[in-house]
Amino acid sequence: MYARISSDVEGSGLEVTRQLEDCRKLANSLGWSVAEEYVDNDMSAYSGKRRPAYERMLADLRDGERDAVIVYHVDRLTRRPIELEQFLEALDAAKVRQVRFVVGDTDLSTGDGLMVVRILAAMAANESATKSRRVKRKMEQNAAASLPHGGYVRAFSYAEDKVTVIESEAVVIRQFAERFLAGESLRSLAAWLEDNEVATVAGKPWRTTTLRAVLASGRIAGLREHQGVIVGPAVWPAIISEEQHRRIRALMQQKAVSGRRAPRRYALSGLLRCGKCGHPLYSAARQTTRRYVCVSGPDHGGCGRLTVVAAPVEELIAKAVLYRLDTSELADALAGRTAQDEALAEVTEQLAGDRAQLEELATAYADRAITMRANG
Ligand SMILES: [Zn+2]
């Protein structure tokens, strides 16, 4: 098992303990015994500083001491595409075929799996290179507008003092708690919000993930939470009862455990765009055929009029990506050498956006795998 703490990418909110915990769970479910946990503390990853544990793991792989690797996500494993290639070479030389990721799991023994892991590594590297630039610009903007750091927004149904109840929103929460407990889906509740033009506190349309977080929160039951654990009654008034809160959590847990959703096996989910309306396409299988579809409704907002069979598209994209990866322009972009170039800066922003989207999906996936702790 390999884990790394760093400050380079968005996903790094993940402390090492959580990475290790989830990796151990995966090992457990695979029935693998863990020979060693390699951990690096690498706060400035992109600088190219040495990682002793990582190097030790590579050496052990090459020496045939290890026959499998588990990592949380490929962005924990490698910081630059060239490191990924070194890792893949080491695997090849040692004939190690067993590599698993907690998030973004792909089969490295197939061409498609290799393609996916290379794309993820390229995106992680790109994120590292552009992040410092974006953060700096954001801080300058905030300073110019006299805004505090970070974006504080109030919680739905409470005013900005975090204590006063906003009755018009509390009514919605009470009603939703009852409807959810009566069996209505989050998707249908989110659709109701959309139809009635009720926005989130950030002024955005509701997603089921946002709605789930609100309904599952101890906050609306007047409970103070710390790191996902209820620590006692809060100073603010409750909107729903503690008993309702417990039943909502239990119901969500039950749905998560029943696992109606399959693990993600669609490399391009959320990355492809509908040719008719421009919205991202998501995975949907029909019997044994893997497909990408334009999904209408609250979470997606597409037109629902486009469906494409996955395999040929993935093959086409694989070819296009490999072609692009082979250009000196991309090598420069990944190395951060073209930050001055306007056109390329725009493309790298887009890439960063797409990656954030990918990360969001991955996080949602991870959240299901680790019960509801992260929803608090
Ligand atoms: Zn569409």
Residues whose N, C-alpha, C, O or C-beta is under 5 A from the ligand:
A	BS01	ZN	C274 K276 C277 G278 C294 G302 C303 G304 R305 L306
